[in-house]
Amino acid sequence: MSHSAGNESVAPESDAGIAPAEAFALLGNDTRIEILQALLDEDGSEEPVSFSELYERVDIDDSAHFNYHLKKLTDHFVRRTDEGYTFRYPGWKVVRAVFAGTFTDRAELEPFDADGDCYDCGGGLQAWYAEERLTIACGDCGTVHVSYPFPPGGLDDRTPAELLQAFHHHVRHHYCLAADGVCPECMGKMETALSRETTYPGLDVQVTHECHRCHNRLHSAVGLNLLDNADVMTFHAERGVDLSTRPFWTLPWCVSDERTDVVSCDPLEIRLDISTGGDSMCIVLDDSLNVLDVDGCARPVGASER
């Protein structure tokens, strides 16, 4: 395995990939899915599982027929070793998604109360789940604070409060990765851009993350991308607020533009004023979300700018 540093590209030493259509065709068989499930049940991501152990778990009488389907999975989804069979990463990823209900389950939840107040009108927030998305919006004026895909398996065995906490971590994790240039879906390189051309009502400035490998795109207000910024986290921690657990949709600076100002149009620079506990800080960013300046001296909200 080769390693590189700086801006050098990495050329992984691996077997040639296969076309997406071929990959889906390989999985379009009940026996192969059963084999992957058996490998998952036997902890095939941790240690090799023998041919006989897999065969005993799959509902098939003909060992030659079983071996035929196992060989179809080998090399791309399953790795054969002297000790038995283990998952390759694509196989592990697919089977975990299938059995988590990502591709198979359907679920809906009627609106229920969510933490926080509307940044626009002060009304109470409600959450609901439909079409594989969890949405949190004002029950009075309808202003949407967040709407984001969430696997249906995430609803299992969770109370509404537990579901919202899991959703918070899910979205926060995705945007923290994206802000660091890592696609949360394929781990490819993500490009970040700040623009005054927005696709969502109520936003004057929008952040777009785009992965050119899998074409995943994330759009949001600026603040959502600063949840793991060291200065922002420290400012809140010193005032008793843990941004890793505080529901991000309860923070107006995180889900709206009400505390975002354009400092310069060419090049585009913006300032975000963040307040908590009666104090305020500001952070200035360029059009790639690089930090240009941080006002580290907390000042009372409403105090004049320098």
Summary of the structure (lengths in Angstrom):
residues: 306
radius of gyration: 23.7
end to end distance: 52.7
largest distance: 80.1
contacts: 862
relative contact order: 0.07
helix: 30%
strand: 29%
